[in-house]
Amino acid sequence: MKKFTSTNSYIATHDLELAVNSSMILEKPLLIKGEPGTGKTLLAEEIAKSIDTNIIKWHIKSTTKAQQGLYEYDAITRLRDSQLGDSRIQDISNYIVKGKLWEAFEAKKKVVLLIDEIDKADIEFPNDLLLELDKMEFYVYETKENIVAKNRPIVIITSNNEKELPDAFLRRCIFHYIKFPERDTMEQIIAVHFPKIKKKYGPTILLDGDKCRKIMDLNGFTYKDRLSNSKKYIKLAKLLTDQSINVIFSLVCLMEKPRTWNKKNINNYLEIYIKTDINKILQKKKKKIYKKNKNLVGINIKPEFPKKPHIIINNNLNNNLEKLKKELLNKIANKLKNKKLYKFKKI
């Protein structure tokens, strides 16, 4: 039989894979415990898909009795038919309603039998199924026939851990507890079920234009230089966003042409305009490049300010840096419709 592993729609840990495969090889019921929402029922469905077979589901309620999983004798209907003179009453099998276990035992090929949320039932419910799950057979008293499984089903039993199960029952099962996923496993699960969410709200990094200039060995501050450099920066940003990383690029881009190119080539592009008086920047004299370069865009060459930026931050250089940062993050969060941003990692 084919081994069970993680599928395109279900991420299974190594321990869970081992438990499932052991259950199938040893032909013993697999008891899966775990908190609601940890994928117990989905596991049974994925096992059925992986071996290309059908799944028979028996959902347990507080009023469910073990006998219902085998069969029920409809005596009321038979009594009514006898009063009406119906000929069907001669054959008692007409009034036997087959249960989920009977369906699984009669299946032409091996199927997956899911007994879902067994802990909802009475404490004696599991013990009442010991013989049937052990021997894969049961006796029908009304018709005096013994029903034996043609192909032993793969039995998956789930429990929400609301109550303890009898020891005699537990000893007949292979047990596995699905704990709440670790971070790495959870990221894989999210990637499987919500492939776009990681790209939208994944890790965020801040790229500094001056540092990138040094690393990439880019020189020149003319219009042509800045146009060429901007494209290289954005290609770097696009490379990162293609790997599901959000990028905030701290970059002086005073020409409309590269900004237009950015909008066309980057999905979910967000343009932020930090509105600052250039003369005040010059007075600060923190960057010697402003003195050295005569053809600097924004000084001797007229800048082209953004016409319709997504976000505008007014900075008079006297503002508190932490306050500006908080304002920026809040505005980005509102634009992304995500109230919680991930921490930045500077490179």
C-alpha positions, 0 to 999 in steps of 0.5 A: 500500500502507498505510504501517506505523506504530506499532500498539496492541501495537507501538511503532516508532521513526521510523527503524524505520517509515522502514526498513519502509516503504522496504522495502515500497515498493522491494520489497527484503528488510528485514534487522533486527539487534538483541539478543535480545528487542528485538522483531524477530520481533514486528515481522514479525507486526505488519507482517502485521497492519497490511496484513491479510495472512498471515505465513509463518515460517522459523525458522533453525537451525545445521543449516538449509540454503538448499535447505530453504527452496525444496524438498526431494526425498524420494528415500527415500520414493520408493524405498520406494514403488517397492519396494511397487509404489505407483503414485504413483512415476510422478509425481515431484512427489508426492515434492517437499516445498515449502519456506517460500519456495515457500509464499510464492511460491505465495500468492494475495496478498502475504504477509510472509515471515519468515526468523528468526535467519539468523545461526544458519546457516552463513556460506554460507546467505545467499549461497545465497539471493541469486538467489531473493531478487533475482529471486523465482524458482527452478528445480526440477530434478526436475520441470524447472519454474521457480517464480516468485512470483505476488505478491512477498512482503514479506521480513523477515530477522532477525539477533541479530548473533552473526556478520557476514553476507556483503557481497553479501547485505547490499547486497541488503537494507535494513538497520536496527539495533534498539538497546535502547529509550531511556527514553521509548520504553521507557515507551511499550512498557511502557504498551502491554504492561503498561497497569496497571504504570505506574499501580502503580509509576509516579512518586511525589510527596509532597503536604504538607498545610500547603502545599496549604492555602496554595495552595488557600486553605483556612482553618479547623481545626474538625471541619467545616473539616477534614472539608471540607478533607480531601475536597478534598485527596483529590480532588486526590490522586485526580486525580493517581492517575488520571494514573498518579502515586502520591501520598503525602499528608502530612496530619493527618486525625484524623477517621474519616469522611474516612478512610472516604471515602478508602478508598471513592473511591481505588484501592490506598489505603494508610493510614499512621499516624504515631503521635505524642504530641500533647502533645509536639508542643505542647511543640515549639511549632513551629506557632503554629496550635495556640495560636491555634485553640481548636476544633482537632481533637486538642486540645480535640476528641477525635481519632479514631485509625485502627483498622486502618491499613496501616502504623504508624510510632512517632515520639517526636519524638526519632527520627532523621528519616532513620531514620524515612524509611527505615523508612517507605519500606521498609514502603511498598515491602513493602506494594506488593511492590516493593523499589525505590521511585521518587524523590520529587518534592515539590510 
